[in-house]
Amino acid sequence: METVNGEWIMLGCDRDDPTILKNAEAAVSLVHKIGFLPLFSNSISGFSVEEHVPADGWWSGDEVTDPWEWRMILARRPDIAYGKFFGRSAGFISRDFFPMFANYRRNGYDFDSLYEDGKASRRAKKIMDVLEPDEEARGRSLMSFEIKALAGFGKAGGEKNFDGVLTELQMQTYLLLSDFRQKKNKKGESYGWHIAVVETPETKWGRSFVTSEYSDDPEASWQKIQAQVRMHFPEAEEKGIQKVLGIRKL
């Protein structure tokens, strides 16, 4: 996706392109084939959903052909994580690869330890506290506007930059988007835009799985991630890989 004179220009492919993704299931297959996949184009050519669908297919509302609808379908799947994982932009990570990302990007830190060491902000802590598991170790899944209110953002005199902090926590792999739902009126009727549902990866898959690579050096996980990119995109340069997939050390 490029910005020209303030307008988004989708890069897209031709309808007779052999790499075209025709539906959500095809997108799922590509995510699993590569292991992880940004939704939008980036500095690595071909490494996105956007470059494998026609440019005019976006935002039609058709679940079969619209990649914007696919993101909701894939977010609900038990084998894929969806969130802002790639240069603060949206994309998908397969379940098998998520522990590698968690180990590298968290640098071996659970969030509480990160905060105790002064490496996480008070605002991030307020968001994570809202999603903390209950006494029976059941994690919470809440719509983003609910988290915003419960964490004290947006009110007069309240915390600022909710969206920015939420994105940072996704980049660090402490949060993901597991569903999209509409609000309901007093009659129980759905209305308006679909809103992201947020939860921790541990809620989706369990702590033991998410942290299963913690015994490895985070740099080893990073090397596995880079090797996977180079296997599918041998022309990718180190700087481009770091820009799309890396994150500053915590």
N, C-alpha and C positions, 0 to 999 in steps of 0.2 A: 504494500500500500504506500503510495506516495502522496504528498501534499503539493498541489499546484494552485497558486493563487488562492490559497485558503480552502481549497476543495480536496476531498479525498479522491484519489484515483486508484481503483483496484487493478492489480496487475493481471490476474486471470490467465486462462489458457483457452485455446480454440476447442470447439466442441468435438473435433475429430482427433484431438490429442490423445495418444494411447495411455497417458498417465492420468487422464481425467478421473476425478472422483465423482461418481454419479449419485451417491446417496450416503447416508450416515454410516452404514455398515462398511462401505469402502473406506471411509475415513478411519473407522476403528481398525481396519486391517493395516492401514498405513502407519497408524500410531504404534501398533504392536510390531510391525516390521522394523521400524527405525528404533522404537523404544520411547520416543518423545517427539513432539511436533508442535511448533508454534502455529497459532491460528493465522497470523498475518505475516506477510513477507518481511524479510530482514536482510542482513548482509551476507547470508549464505544462500546462494541461488538454489531454488527448488525446495528449500527447507521450510515449507509452510503449507497449510491447507489452501490458502489464497491462490497460490500459483498452480494449483491442480483443479481449479473450478473456473467456469466462465465468469468473467467480470460482472455480467449482468444478472448473475444468479443470486446476488446478495439482497437481503432484506425484503424478499417477496412474501415471506410468511408461509411458504410452502415447505413442510417438514421433509419432503422427499428431496428437493433440490437446493434449498437455502442453507448454506453453511452456518449462518447466524442461528438458525433453528437447530442445527446439528449439535452446536455446543451444549445445548440444554439436554439433548439426548445422551451425549457422551458423558456429561457431568454426573448423570444418575447411574451410570454403569459401575458395577463393583470392581471392574478390572482397570479402570482409568481414573486418574486425578485431573481435574480441570481447575485452572486458576491463572493468575498473573505470574507466571513462572519464567518468562523469557524477556529480559530487558524491560521489566515492568509492564509487559504486554501479555495477552492471554495465550494459552496453549494447553497441551495435554502431555501427561507423563503416564506411561503404562505402570501398572502395579509392580511389575518385576523390577523396573528401574528406579522406582521412587526411593527405596532405601539408599541408593547411591547418591541421589540428589540431597536427601536429608543429611547424610553423613558429611558430604562436602560443604553444603551451604550452612549447616548449623555448626560445623567444625566440632562435632561431638557434644554440643550443648543441648540439654533439654531447656525449655524456655525459662523455667524458674531459676536454674543455675545461671543462665545468661543474664537474667535480671539482677541476681544477687552479686554477680561480678561487675555490675555497672555497664554492661554492654547492650542493654535494652532500655528504651525510654519508659517513663511513667505512663505515657499514653498507650504504648503497646501493652503494658501490664494490665491496664484497665480493660482493654479489649479481651485479652487472654483470660482474665479473671471471670468475665461473663460466660465464657465457654468452658470453664473448668468442670471436670467430671463431678457428678454428685456423689453422695456417700456410698452408693452401690457401684461406683466406677463407671457409670453410664455418662458418656459425653453428650453435650448439648449441640443441637443444630438449630440455628436461628436465622431468620431473615435479616439482611444487613441493616435495615432501618431499626429493627428491634435491638440489635447490638449497639447501634449508635446511641439510642436513647438510654439503654441500661448502663453503658459505659460513661455517660455524662458528656457526650459530644453534641454540639449544635445548639445547645440552649444558650441564652444570654449569660455571659460569664463562664460558659462551659469550655470544654476542651475543643481544640481546633484540629483541622487537617485529618479528619476521620478517614477519608478515602486514601490519602497518602500513607497513613500508618497501616491501614488494612492491606494495601498493596505491598508494603515492605514485609509484612508478616507472611504473605504468600510467597514472595521472592525468597524468603528465608526458609520456606517449607513448613512453617508452623501452622498455616491455615490453608484451606482449599475451599472451592465452591462446589457443593455436592448436589445442588438442585436449583431450580428457578420456579417460583410460585407467584401467583397474583394475590393481592390483598383481598379481603372479604368484607362486605358491608354487613350491617346489622341483620340482614336476612340470610346471611351465609352465602351470598352470591359473589362470585369472583369478578374482579374488575381491574382495569388498568394494565400497566406494563408488568411483565414477569420480573421479579426481583430475586437477586441471588440469595441462596441459602448458604450460610457459612458454617464450617465445622473444622475441627483439627483432623489431620490425617490419622491420628491415633483413634479418633472416634470412628472413622471409616474402616480402618484395617487392624486396629489394636497396636498397643505400644511395642510389643515384642517384635512385630513385623517391621514397623516403621524404623525402629532403631537397630535392626538386625545387622547393619554394616558398621555400627559404632566401634566394633572391635578392630576395624581396619583404620589405617591412617587416612584422614580425609583427602590427602593428596592422591592416594591410590584410587579412591572413588572418582576423583576428578580425571585421572588418566583413563579409567574405564569409560567415562562419559565422552571424553575427547576421541577415544579410539572408535566408539560407536558412530560418532559423527563422520570421522574420516573414512570409515568403511563404506558409508553411503554417499558421502560428498568428498571425494578425495582432493578436490580442488580448494576446499575450504582452508583459509589461512588462519593461523594461530590467533591473530588479533580479532578476526571475525567470530571465531568460536568463543573466545573470551567475552566478547561484547554481548553475544546472544545468550550464552549459557552460564557464564561465570557470575560471581558475586564477590564483593569485597569480603575478606576474612572477618569473622565475628570476633 
